[in-house]
Amino acid sequence: MISSYVAVDLETTGLDPKHDKIIEIGAIRVTEGEAGSTFECFVNPYRSLEAHVISLTGITDRQLKPAEGIENVIGQFLDFAGDLPILGHHIIFDYSFLKRAAVNKGFSFERKGIDTLKLARKFMPEDRHKNLSAACRYFGVEIKQSHRARFDAIAAHELYQAMKKEFGGSNPQAFDSAGLIYKVKKEQPASNRQKEHLQDLLKYHKIALSVQLDHLSRNEISRITDRIIAQYGRI
C-alpha cells in the first residue's frame, strides 16, 4: 500500500485539457501517511471565466489577472511533487492537464497515480454517489471548501487514508499506485500571420474575443478562426 504521495487537485475553465486551462493548483505532500507541506497558487488562463466556473469555484477574473501563466507555474509544481506518485479523485483528469502543461514547457512528466474515485467505486454501495463530496460524507471526511484546489486535495488525501484504514487490511492491492497514461504532443505557438488574420476577422465582424491572442497555440487559433468563418463568413 502506498503511504507517501502528493495529493493534487485542479480547478479549470472546463473539462477538456485540449481546449480548457488550469486556473488553480492545490497539492499536499504526504510522507508515510502524514500530511506535510502544501502547494497552492492561482494560474492565469489568459481568458475570461465563464459564469458557471465563477459560480462553482468562487474564483474571479480579478483574482487570476495578476497570477502567472501555467508556463511559469508548472516547473514549480513539478519541483514540489518530486518523484512521488500523485493522488486525486479521478486523478487522470488532473494528470492530463498537468502533463499537457509540462510537455509544452519541455518537461517529462510520467507518473504513477492513486485514484480515490476508483477506490470509492470499489468500496461504496452501488446506489451511492461517488463524487468527492459524496464519498467524503460517506467515510466521515470533512471538506472545508468544495471546488477549491487545496481543500479538495486535502480531502482526497484524507479520504484515501479513511478507506485504507477500513479496507487496506483485506484489500492491500487496491491501495497500490498504477501507471497513468495520457499521450500528448507539444503544442506549437501561433504564428504572426495567424494572429493578424484572426485580428482582421474580429475587426471586420465586430467580434470581441474573451481570450488573449498572444497566449494561443497554433491549433487553438486555427479552431477559433474556423469557427468565426463558419458562423460569420470570410472578410
LOMAR-208347 format. One record per atom (N, C-alpha, C): atom name; residue number from 1; x, y, z; residue in one letter. Coordinates in pm, whole numbers, plus 50000, padded with zeros to 5 digits. Layout:
REM residues N
R|marlo|gulum|east|north|up|zapa
R|CA|NUM|X|Y|Z|A
...
This chain:
REM residues 235
R|marlo|gulum|east|north|up|zapa
R|N|1|50084|49881|50000|M
R|CA|1|50000|50000|50000|M
R|C|1|50088|50124|50000|M
R|N|2|50046|50225|49926|I
R|CA|2|50123|50348|49913|I
R|C|2|50095|50438|50034|I
R|N|3|50202|50488|50095|S
R|CA|3|50185|50577|50210|S
R|C|3|50250|50712|50190|S
R|N|4|50329|50728|50083|S
R|CA|4|50391|50858|50051|S
R|C|4|50352|50897|49909|S
R|N|5|50301|51019|49894|Y
R|CA|5|50248|51063|49765|Y
R|C|5|50222|51213|49771|Y
R|N|6|50185|51269|49659|V
R|CA|6|50140|51408|49653|V
R|C|6|49993|51408|49612|V
R|N|7|49906|51452|49701|A
R|CA|7|49764|51468|49669|A
R|C|7|49747|51601|49596|A
R|N|8|49677|51597|49482|V
R|CA|8|49667|51717|49399|V
R|C|8|49524|51734|49349|V
R|N|9|49485|51858|49332|D
R|CA|9|49356|51889|49272|D
R|C|9|49371|52018|49191|D
R|N|10|49298|52025|49080|L
R|CA|10|49299|52142|48994|L
R|C|10|49159|52201|48984|L
R|N|11|49154|52332|48967|E
R|CA|11|49033|52398|48917|E
R|C|11|49066|52444|48776|E
R|N|12|48972|52427|48685|T
R|CA|12|48997|52455|48543|T
R|C|12|48881|52532|48482|T
R|N|13|48903|52582|48361|T
R|CA|13|48795|52654|48290|T
R|C|13|48694|52558|48229|T
R|N|14|48725|52430|48225|G
R|CA|14|48636|52331|48167|G
R|C|14|48696|52193|48182|G
R|N|15|48640|52096|48111|L
R|CA|15|48676|51956|48132|L
R|C|15|48771|51898|48028|L
R|N|16|48802|51972|47923|D
R|CA|16|48883|51920|47813|D
R|C|16|49023|51981|47816|D
R|N|17|49126|51900|47845|P
R|CA|17|49262|51956|47853|P
R|C|17|49314|52011|47721|P
R|N|18|49252|51972|47608|K
R|CA|18|49294|52026|47479|K
R|C|18|49247|52169|47459|K
R|N|19|49135|52205|47520|H
R|CA|19|49077|52336|47497|H
R|C|19|49072|52424|47622|H
R|N|20|49067|52361|47739|D
R|CA|20|49049|52437|47863|D
R|C|20|49181|52457|47936|D
R|N|21|49178|52542|48039|K
R|CA|21|49301|52583|48107|K
R|C|21|49289|52566|48258|K
R|N|22|49403|52544|48321|I
R|CA|22|49411|52539|48467|I
R|C|22|49398|52680|48523|I
R|N|23|49319|52695|48629|I
R|CA|23|49310|52826|48697|I
R|C|23|49357|52820|48842|I
R|N|24|49370|52699|48897|E
R|CA|24|49422|52687|49034|E
R|C|24|49480|52548|49054|E
R|N|25|49595|52543|49121|I
R|CA|25|49658|52416|49160|I
R|C|25|49667|52412|49311|I
R|N|26|49624|52301|49367|G
R|CA|26|49641|52279|49511|G
R|C|26|49698|52140|49533|G
R|N|27|49798|52128|49620|A
R|CA|27|49860|51998|49644|A
R|C|27|49914|51992|49786|A
R|N|28|49924|51870|49836|I
R|CA|28|49981|51847|49969|I
R|C|28|50073|51727|49961|I
R|N|29|50191|51741|50019|R
R|CA|29|50290|51633|50017|R
R|C|29|50270|51545|50140|R
R|N|30|50253|51416|50118|V
R|CA|30|50224|51321|50226|V
R|C|30|50341|51224|50238|V
R|N|31|50395|51210|50359|T
R|CA|31|50507|51121|50385|T
R|C|31|50467|51022|50492|T
R|N|32|50469|50894|50456|E
R|CA|32|50429|50786|50548|E
R|C|32|50293|50816|50612|E
R|N|33|50202|50863|50529|G
R|CA|33|50066|50886|50574|G
R|C|33|50042|51019|50642|G
R|N|34|50149|51096|50668|E
R|CA|34|50136|51222|50740|E
R|C|34|50143|51340|50643|E
R|N|35|50045|51429|50651|A
R|CA|35|50040|51546|50565|A
R|C|35|50151|51643|50603|A
R|N|36|50215|51698|50502|G
R|CA|36|50325|51792|50525|G
R|C|36|50305|51922|50452|G
R|N|37|50402|51962|50372|S
R|CA|37|50398|52092|50306|S
R|C|37|50290|52096|50198|S
R|N|38|50245|52217|50170|T
R|CA|38|50138|52236|50072|T
R|C|38|50186|52326|49958|T
R|N|39|50119|52313|49845|F
R|CA|39|50143|52396|49727|F
R|C|39|50009|52450|49683|F
R|N|40|50002|52582|49664|E
R|CA|40|49873|52643|49628|E
R|C|40|49900|52769|49547|E
R|N|41|49837|52781|49431|C
R|CA|41|49852|52903|49353|C
R|C|41|49741|52915|49250|C
R|N|42|49705|53039|49219|F
R|CA|42|49621|53067|49105|F
R|C|42|49705|53061|48979|F
R|N|43|49639|53035|48866|V
R|CA|43|49706|53031|48736|V
R|C|43|49624|53116|48638|V
R|N|44|49692|53209|48573|N
R|CA|44|49623|53296|48477|N
R|C|44|49595|53218|48348|N
R|N|45|49465|53200|48311|P
R|CA|45|49434|53126|48189|P
R|C|45|49436|53213|48064|P
R|N|46|49458|53342|48081|Y
R|CA|46|49460|53439|47971|Y
R|C|46|49329|53438|47892|Y
R|N|47|49221|53422|47966|R
R|CA|47|49088|53430|47908|R
R|C|47|48989|53461|48020|R
R|N|48|48875|53514|47984|S
R|CA|48|48772|53545|48084|S
R|C|48|48702|53416|48127|S
R|N|49|48670|53408|48254|L
R|CA|49|48599|53291|48305|L
R|C|49|48452|53297|48269|L
R|N|50|48394|53183|48241|E
R|CA|50|48250|53176|48219|E
R|C|50|48178|53180|48353|E
R|N|51|48052|53221|48347|A
R|CA|51|47976|53245|48470|A
R|C|51|47965|53118|48556|A
R|N|52|47948|53002|48493|H
R|CA|52|47930|52879|48571|H
R|C|52|48058|52841|48645|H
R|N|53|48175|52876|48590|V
R|CA|53|48302|52847|48658|V
R|C|53|48317|52937|48781|V
R|N|54|48282|53063|48766|I
R|CA|54|48287|53157|48879|I
R|C|54|48191|53112|48988|I
R|N|55|48070|53070|48948|S
R|CA|55|47970|53026|49045|S
R|C|55|48015|52900|49118|S
R|N|56|48078|52807|49045|L
R|CA|56|48118|52679|49105|L
R|C|56|48235|52695|49200|L
R|N|57|48335|52775|49160|T
R|CA|57|48460|52783|49236|T
R|C|57|48469|52906|49327|T
R|N|58|48397|53011|49291|G
R|CA|58|48413|53138|49363|G
R|C|58|48535|53215|49318|G
R|N|59|48610|53162|49221|I
R|CA|59|48728|53230|49168|I
R|C|59|48683|53331|49062|I
R|N|60|48746|53447|49061|T
R|CA|60|48707|53554|48969|T
R|C|60|48822|53594|48877|T
R|N|61|48787|53662|48769|D
R|CA|61|48890|53714|48678|D
R|C|61|48986|53808|48750|D
R|N|62|48935|53886|48844|R
R|CA|62|49019|53980|48918|R
R|C|62|49127|53907|48996|R
R|N|63|49095|53792|49052|Q
R|CA|63|49194|53715|49126|Q
R|C|63|49300|53654|49034|Q
R|N|64|49261|53616|48913|L
R|CA|64|49352|53548|48823|L
R|C|64|49441|53643|48743|L
R|N|65|49395|53766|48724|K
R|CA|65|49467|53860|48638|K
R|C|65|49613|53881|48680|K
R|N|66|49645|53896|48809|P
R|CA|66|49786|53917|48846|P
R|C|66|49867|53787|48857|P
R|N|67|49801|53672|48842|A
R|CA|67|49871|53544|48858|A
R|C|67|49958|53513|48737|A
R|N|68|50056|53425|48757|E
R|CA|68|50142|53380|48648|E
R|C|68|50068|53277|48563|E
R|N|69|50111|53264|48436|G
R|CA|69|50056|53161|48349|G
R|C|69|50113|53025|48382|G
R|N|70|50050|52921|48330|I
R|CA|70|50093|52785|48361|I
R|C|70|50235|52759|48314|I
R|N|71|50281|52829|48211|E
R|CA|71|50418|52808|48163|E
R|C|71|50521|52845|48269|E
R|N|72|50486|52933|48361|N
R|CA|72|50576|52970|48470|N
R|C|72|50550|52892|48598|N
R|N|73|50432|52833|48608|V
R|CA|73|50393|52765|48732|V
R|C|73|50426|52616|48728|V
R|N|74|50419|52554|48610|I
R|CA|74|50430|52409|48604|I
R|C|74|50564|52359|48659|I
R|N|75|50671|52429|48634|G
R|CA|75|50801|52388|48686|G
R|C|75|50804|52390|48838|G
R|N|76|50739|52489|48898|Q
R|CA|76|50732|52497|49044|Q
R|C|76|50657|52378|49101|Q
R|N|77|50548|52341|49035|F
R|CA|77|50472|52225|49083|F
R|C|77|50552|52097|49070|F
R|N|78|50620|52078|48958|L
R|CA|78|50699|51957|48938|L
R|C|78|50810|51946|49042|L
R|N|79|50872|52058|49077|D
R|CA|79|50973|52057|49183|D
R|C|79|50911|52015|49316|D
R|N|80|50792|52065|49343|F
R|CA|80|50723|52030|49468|F
R|C|80|50688|51881|49471|F
R|N|81|50639|51828|49358|A
R|CA|81|50594|51689|49354|A
R|C|81|50709|51590|49358|A
R|N|82|50825|51630|49306|G
R|CA|82|50938|51537|49303|G
R|C|82|50904|51413|49222|G
R|N|83|50946|51296|49270|D
R|CA|83|50921|51170|49200|D
R|C|83|50809|51090|49262|D
R|N|84|50734|51149|49353|L
R|CA|84|50629|51076|49422|L
R|C|84|50510|51047|49331|L
R|N|85|50435|50940|49360|P
R|CA|85|50308|50920|49290|P
R|C|85|50214|51036|49322|P
R|N|86|50117|51060|49235|I
R|CA|86|50017|51163|49262|I
R|C|86|49882|51097|49291|I
R|N|87|49810|51158|49381|L
R|CA|87|49682|51105|49426|L
R|C|87|49573|51209|49405|L
R|N|88|49456|51163|49364|G
R|CA|88|49344|51255|49349|G
R|C|88|49217|51180|49318|G
R|N|89|49106|51252|49321|H
R|CA|89|48976|51194|49289|H
R|C|89|48955|51208|49139|H
R|N|90|48958|51096|49067|H
R|CA|90|48964|51093|48920|H
R|C|90|49095|51158|48875|H
R|N|91|49204|51100|48919|I
R|CA|91|49336|51161|48906|I
R|C|91|49379|51178|48760|I
R|N|92|49327|51096|48668|I
R|CA|92|49366|51110|48528|I
R|C|92|49324|51246|48473|I
R|N|93|49217|51304|48527|F
R|CA|93|49175|51439|48485|F
R|C|93|49284|51540|48518|F
R|N|94|49330|51541|48642|D
R|CA|94|49433|51635|48683|D
R|C|94|49565|51607|48610|D
R|N|95|49597|51480|48596|Y
R|CA|95|49722|51441|48529|Y
R|C|95|49724|51488|48384|Y
R|N|96|49611|51479|48315|S
R|CA|96|49608|51518|48174|S
R|C|96|49637|51667|48156|S
R|N|97|49582|51751|48242|F
R|CA|97|49609|51895|48235|F
R|C|97|49755|51923|48272|F
R|N|98|49804|51859|48378|L
R|CA|98|49940|51883|48423|L
R|C|98|50043|51833|48321|L
R|N|99|50018|51716|48263|K
R|CA|99|50114|51663|48167|K
R|C|99|50118|51749|48041|K
R|N|100|50002|51797|47996|R
R|CA|100|50000|51884|47879|R
R|C|100|50082|52009|47905|R
R|N|101|50066|52067|48023|A
R|CA|101|50142|52186|48057|A
R|C|101|50291|52155|48066|A
R|N|102|50325|52040|48123|A
R|CA|102|50466|52001|48137|A
R|C|102|50531|51979|48000|A
R|N|103|50464|51907|47912|V
R|CA|103|50518|51878|47780|V
R|C|103|50537|52006|47700|V
R|N|104|50440|52097|47711|N
R|CA|104|50451|52224|47638|N
R|C|104|50571|52306|47684|N
R|N|105|50613|52285|47808|K
R|CA|105|50728|52357|47861|K
R|C|105|50858|52279|47843|K
R|N|106|50848|52158|47786|G
R|CA|106|50968|52078|47761|G
R|C|106|51006|51984|47873|G
R|N|107|50915|51963|47969|F
R|CA|107|50942|51872|48081|F
R|C|107|50882|51734|48052|F
R|N|108|50944|51632|48108|S
R|CA|108|50886|51498|48107|S
R|C|108|50803|51482|48234|S
R|N|109|50687|51419|48221|F
R|CA|109|50602|51402|48339|F
R|C|109|50529|51268|48328|F
R|N|110|50606|51160|48348|E
R|CA|110|50549|51025|48353|E
R|C|110|50534|50990|48501|E
R|N|111|50416|50949|48539|R
R|CA|111|50391|50934|48681|R
R|C|111|50295|50819|48711|R
R|N|112|50310|50758|48828|K
R|CA|112|50211|50665|48879|K
R|C|112|50108|50744|48960|K
R|N|113|49988|50689|48968|G
R|CA|113|49883|50761|49037|G
R|C|113|49796|50669|49123|G
R|N|114|49726|50731|49215|I
R|CA|114|49631|50664|49303|I
R|C|114|49499|50738|49287|I
R|N|115|49394|50666|49250|D
R|CA|115|49265|50728|49219|D
R|C|115|49164|50695|49327|D
R|N|116|49128|50795|49407|T
R|CA|116|49031|50772|49513|T
R|C|116|48891|50749|49458|T
R|N|117|48864|50794|49335|L
R|CA|117|48734|50765|49273|L
R|C|117|48720|50615|49246|L
R|N|118|48825|50552|49194|K
R|CA|118|48820|50408|49171|K
R|C|118|48803|50332|49301|K
R|N|119|48868|50379|49406|L
R|CA|119|48853|50315|49536|L
R|C|119|48711|50331|49590|L
R|N|120|48655|50451|49570|A
R|CA|120|48518|50473|49615|A
R|C|120|48420|50382|49540|A
R|N|121|48442|50365|49411|R
R|CA|121|48356|50275|49333|R
R|C|121|48368|50131|49379|R
R|N|122|48484|50095|49430|K
R|CA|122|48507|49957|49476|K
R|C|122|48446|49932|49613|K
R|N|123|48455|50032|49701|F
R|CA|123|48420|50007|49840|F
R|C|123|48290|50072|49887|F
R|N|124|48228|50153|49803|M
R|CA|124|48099|50214|49840|M
R|C|124|47984|50139|49776|M
R|N|125|47865|50144|49835|P
R|CA|125|47747|50080|49774|P
R|C|125|47721|50137|49635|P
R|N|126|47670|50053|49545|E
R|CA|126|47648|50094|49407|E
R|C|126|47551|50211|49395|E
R|N|127|47454|50219|49485|D
R|CA|127|47350|50322|49473|D
R|C|127|47390|50456|49533|D
R|N|128|47513|50468|49582|R
R|CA|128|47558|50595|49640|R
R|C|128|47641|50672|49538|R
R|N|129|47627|50807|49542|H
R|CA|129|47709|50891|49456|H
R|C|129|47856|50876|49496|H
R|N|130|47943|50889|49396|K
R|CA|130|48086|50864|49420|K
R|C|130|48172|50988|49399|K
R|N|131|48111|51107|49376|N
R|CA|131|48195|51226|49363|N
R|C|131|48266|51254|49495|N
R|N|132|48361|51346|49494|L
R|CA|132|48445|51368|49611|L
R|C|132|48364|51406|49734|L
R|N|133|48270|51498|49718|S
R|CA|133|48190|51542|49833|S
R|C|133|48109|51426|49892|S
R|N|134|48046|51347|49804|A
R|CA|134|47963|51237|49850|A
R|C|134|48047|51128|49915|A
R|N|135|48161|51097|49856|A
R|CA|135|48248|50994|49912|A
R|C|135|48302|51037|50049|A
R|N|136|48337|51164|50060|C
R|CA|136|48387|51215|50188|C
R|C|136|48277|51208|50295|C
R|N|137|48156|51244|50259|R
R|CA|137|48046|51233|50356|R
R|C|137|48027|51089|50401|R
R|N|138|48034|50997|50307|Y
R|CA|138|48012|50855|50338|Y
R|C|138|48116|50803|50436|Y
R|N|139|48242|50846|50419|F
R|CA|139|48350|50797|50505|F
R|C|139|48384|50892|50619|F
R|N|140|48301|50994|50640|G
R|CA|140|48319|51083|50754|G
R|C|140|48436|51178|50743|G
R|N|141|48470|51218|50619|V
R|CA|141|48580|51312|50595|V
R|C|141|48521|51451|50568|V
R|N|142|48574|51551|50634|E
R|CA|142|48525|51687|50619|E
R|C|142|48598|51759|50505|E
R|N|143|48520|51825|50420|I
R|CA|143|48577|51915|50320|I
R|C|143|48547|52058|50363|I
R|N|144|48651|52136|50387|K
R|CA|144|48629|52271|50437|K
R|C|144|48569|52362|50331|K
R|N|145|48605|52342|50204|Q
R|CA|145|48551|52426|50096|Q
R|C|145|48561|52348|49965|Q
R|N|146|48446|52304|49912|S
R|CA|146|48445|52227|49789|S
R|C|146|48482|52314|49670|S
R|N|147|48540|52249|49568|H
R|CA|147|48576|52314|49443|H
R|C|147|48678|52427|49461|H
R|N|148|48764|52410|49561|R
R|CA|148|48885|52489|49572|R
R|C|148|49000|52390|49585|R
R|N|149|49104|52412|49510|A
R|CA|149|49203|52308|49484|A
R|C|149|49269|52252|49610|A
R|N|150|49320|52339|49697|R
R|CA|150|49393|52287|49814|R
R|C|150|49303|52208|49906|R
R|N|151|49182|52256|49929|F
R|CA|151|49090|52187|50019|F
R|C|151|49047|52052|49960|F
R|N|152|49026|52047|49828|D
R|CA|152|48989|51920|49766|D
R|C|152|49106|51822|49765|D
R|N|153|49228|51872|49751|A
R|CA|153|49345|51785|49757|A
R|C|153|49359|51724|49896|A
R|N|154|49341|51806|49998|I
R|CA|154|49347|51756|50136|I
R|C|154|49237|51654|50160|I
R|N|155|49117|51682|50109|A
R|CA|155|49005|51590|50127|A
R|C|155|49032|51455|50059|A
R|N|156|49093|51458|49939|A
R|CA|156|49125|51333|49870|A
R|C|156|49226|51252|49950|A
R|N|157|49325|51319|50006|H
R|CA|157|49423|51252|50092|H
R|C|157|49354|51188|50212|H
R|N|158|49270|51262|50280|E
R|CA|158|49204|51208|50399|E
R|C|158|49105|51098|50364|E
R|N|159|49042|51109|50247|L
R|CA|159|48953|51003|50200|L
R|C|159|49031|50874|50175|L
R|N|160|49146|50886|50111|Y
R|CA|160|49231|50769|50086|Y
R|C|160|49270|50703|50218|Y
R|N|161|49312|50784|50314|Q
R|CA|161|49353|50728|50443|Q
R|C|161|49237|50660|50514|Q
R|N|162|49116|50718|50504|A
R|CA|162|48999|50659|50569|A
R|C|162|48963|50524|50505|A
R|N|163|48969|50519|50372|M
R|CA|163|48937|50393|50304|M
R|C|163|49045|50289|50330|M
R|N|164|49171|50333|50332|K
R|CA|164|49281|50238|50358|K
R|C|164|49272|50180|50498|K
R|N|165|49234|50263|50594|K
R|CA|165|49220|50217|50732|K
R|C|165|49112|50110|50743|K
R|N|166|49003|50130|50668|E
R|CA|166|48889|50038|50678|E
R|C|166|48908|49912|50593|E
R|N|167|48968|49927|50475|F
R|CA|167|48971|49815|50383|F
R|C|167|49112|49768|50345|F
R|N|168|49215|49841|50389|G
R|CA|168|49351|49807|50349|G
R|C|168|49397|49672|50397|G
R|N|169|49352|49631|50514|G
R|CA|169|49394|49502|50567|G
R|C|169|49349|49386|50482|G
R|N|170|49228|49394|50429|S
R|CA|170|49173|49284|50350|S
R|C|170|49196|49301|50200|S
R|N|171|49223|49425|50155|N
R|CA|171|49244|49452|50013|N
R|C|171|49366|49541|49991|N
R|N|172|49484|49498|50035|P
R|CA|172|49601|49588|50024|P
R|C|172|49636|49624|49880|P
R|N|173|49613|49532|49786|Q
R|CA|173|49649|49558|49647|Q
R|C|173|49567|49671|49586|Q
R|N|174|49448|49696|49639|A
R|CA|174|49364|49805|49587|A
R|C|174|49424|49941|49614|A
R|N|175|49514|49949|49710|F
R|CA|175|49569|50077|49752|F
R|C|175|49710|50101|49698|F
R|N|176|49745|50025|49597|D
R|CA|176|49873|50046|49530|D
R|C|176|49855|50152|49421|D
R|N|177|49965|50206|49370|S
R|CA|177|49960|50302|49261|S
R|C|177|49967|50229|49127|S
R|N|178|49923|50296|49022|A
R|CA|178|49927|50239|48887|A
R|C|178|49976|50346|48791|A
R|N|179|50038|50303|48682|G
R|CA|179|50088|50397|48583|G
R|C|179|49976|50477|48520|G
R|N|180|49998|50606|48505|L
R|CA|180|49900|50693|48442|L
R|C|180|49937|50711|48295|L
R|N|181|49839|50696|48208|I
R|CA|181|49865|50704|48063|I
R|C|181|49784|50817|48003|I
R|N|182|49855|50915|47951|Y
R|CA|182|49793|51025|47875|Y
R|C|182|49896|51072|47774|Y
R|N|183|49866|51052|47646|K
R|CA|183|49961|51087|47541|K
R|C|183|49932|51227|47490|K
R|N|184|50037|51306|47479|V
R|CA|184|50021|51444|47433|V
R|C|184|50148|51488|47362|V
R|N|185|50132|51568|47258|K
R|CA|185|50245|51627|47188|K
R|C|185|50256|51776|47221|K
R|N|186|50377|51827|47213|K
R|CA|186|50399|51968|47242|K
R|C|186|50324|52055|47141|K
R|N|187|50252|52153|47193|E
R|CA|187|50176|52244|47107|E
R|C|187|50269|52353|47054|E
R|N|188|50247|52392|46931|Q
R|CA|188|50326|52498|46869|Q
R|C|188|50257|52633|46887|Q
R|N|189|50332|52739|46912|P
R|CA|189|50270|52871|46927|P
R|C|189|50213|52919|46794|P
R|N|190|50112|53003|46803|A
R|CA|190|50051|53058|46682|A
R|C|190|50150|53150|46611|A
R|N|191|50143|53151|46479|S
R|CA|191|50232|53238|46401|S
R|C|191|50175|53380|46396|S
R|N|192|50260|53475|46362|N
R|CA|192|50215|53614|46348|N
R|C|192|50108|53625|46239|N
R|N|193|50123|53548|46134|R
R|CA|193|50025|53552|46025|R
R|C|193|49888|53506|46073|R
R|N|194|49885|53400|46155|Q
R|CA|194|49758|53353|46211|Q
R|C|194|49693|53460|46298|Q
R|N|195|49775|53524|46382|K
R|CA|195|49722|53627|46472|K
R|C|195|49667|53744|46393|K
R|N|196|49740|53788|46291|E
R|CA|196|49694|53900|46209|E
R|C|196|49564|53868|46137|E
R|N|197|49554|53746|46084|H
R|CA|197|49432|53704|46015|H
R|C|197|49313|53705|46110|H
R|N|198|49334|53650|46231|L
R|CA|198|49226|53647|46329|L
R|C|198|49187|53788|46373|L
R|N|199|49285|53874|46394|Q
R|CA|199|49255|54012|46433|Q
R|C|199|49174|54083|46325|Q
R|N|200|49207|54058|46198|D
R|CA|200|49131|54118|46089|D
R|C|200|48986|54067|46088|D
R|N|201|48969|53938|46112|L
R|CA|201|48834|53881|46118|L
R|C|201|48752|53943|46232|L
R|N|202|48815|53954|46347|L
R|CA|202|48747|54011|46464|L
R|C|202|48705|54155|46437|L
R|N|203|48795|54231|46378|K
R|CA|203|48765|54371|46348|K
R|C|203|48655|54383|46243|K
R|N|204|48664|54301|46139|Y
R|CA|204|48567|54308|46029|Y
R|C|204|48426|54271|46076|Y
R|N|205|48418|54166|46160|H
R|CA|205|48286|54120|46206|H
R|C|205|48245|54182|46339|H
R|N|206|48329|54273|46391|K
R|CA|206|48299|54341|46518|K
R|C|206|48273|54241|46631|K
R|N|207|48370|54152|46648|I
R|CA|207|48361|54048|46750|I
R|C|207|48461|54077|46861|I
R|N|208|48417|54066|46984|A
R|CA|208|48506|54078|47100|A
R|C|208|48543|53938|47147|A
R|N|209|48671|53911|47156|L
R|CA|209|48720|53779|47195|L
R|C|209|48757|53781|47343|L
R|N|210|48721|53674|47415|S
R|CA|210|48746|53668|47559|S
R|C|210|48882|53608|47593|S
R|N|211|48960|53568|47491|V
R|CA|211|49092|53511|47515|V
R|C|211|49199|53604|47459|V
R|N|212|49320|53595|47516|Q
R|CA|212|49431|53678|47471|Q
R|C|212|49507|53607|47360|Q
R|N|213|49516|53670|47244|L
R|CA|213|49573|53607|47125|L
R|C|213|49718|53563|47145|L
R|N|214|49795|53639|47221|D
R|CA|214|49938|53610|47235|D
R|C|214|49964|53478|47307|D
R|N|215|49862|53424|47374|H
R|CA|215|49881|53301|47451|H
R|C|215|49808|53182|47388|H
R|N|216|49769|53194|47262|L
R|CA|216|49702|53085|47193|L
R|C|216|49803|53000|47116|L
R|N|217|49779|52870|47113|S
R|CA|217|49863|52781|47033|S
R|C|217|49816|52785|46888|S
R|N|218|49896|52724|46801|R
R|CA|218|49861|52719|46659|R
R|C|218|49726|52650|46638|R
R|N|219|49703|52539|46707|N
R|CA|219|49577|52467|46691|N
R|C|219|49459|52546|46749|N
R|N|220|49481|52611|46862|E
R|CA|220|49373|52688|46923|E
R|C|220|49329|52804|46834|E
R|N|221|49424|52876|46780|I
R|CA|221|49389|52992|46697|I
R|C|221|49324|52946|46566|I
R|N|222|49364|52830|46516|S
R|CA|222|49301|52775|46396|S
R|C|222|49155|52740|46421|S
R|N|223|49128|52679|46538|R
R|CA|223|48990|52642|46571|R
R|C|223|48902|52765|46584|R
R|N|224|48954|52870|46649|I
R|CA|224|48876|52992|46666|I
R|C|224|48849|53058|46531|I
R|N|225|48952|53064|46448|T
R|CA|225|48936|53124|46315|T
R|C|225|48833|53049|46232|T
R|N|226|48842|52916|46231|D
R|CA|226|48747|52834|46154|D
R|C|226|48604|52853|46205|D
R|N|227|48590|52863|46339|R
R|CA|227|48456|52880|46397|R
R|C|227|48395|53014|46358|R
R|N|228|48478|53119|46357|I
R|CA|228|48427|53252|46318|I
R|C|228|48387|53253|46172|I
R|N|229|48469|53194|46086|I
R|CA|229|48437|53191|45943|I
R|C|229|48309|53112|45917|I
R|N|230|48294|52998|45989|A
R|CA|230|48174|52916|45971|A
R|C|230|48047|52991|46014|A
R|N|231|48060|53073|46119|Q
R|CA|231|47943|53143|46172|Q
R|C|231|47916|53275|46105|Q
R|N|232|48023|53351|46072|Y
R|CA|232|48005|53487|46022|Y
R|C|232|48048|53505|45876|Y
R|N|233|48129|53413|45826|G
R|CA|233|48180|53428|45690|G
R|C|233|48317|53490|45685|G
R|N|234|48376|53491|45568|R
R|CA|234|48509|53550|45549|R
R|C|234|48500|53702|45533|R
R|N|235|48614|53765|45527|I
R|CA|235|48619|53909|45506|I
R|C|235|48580|53938|45361|I
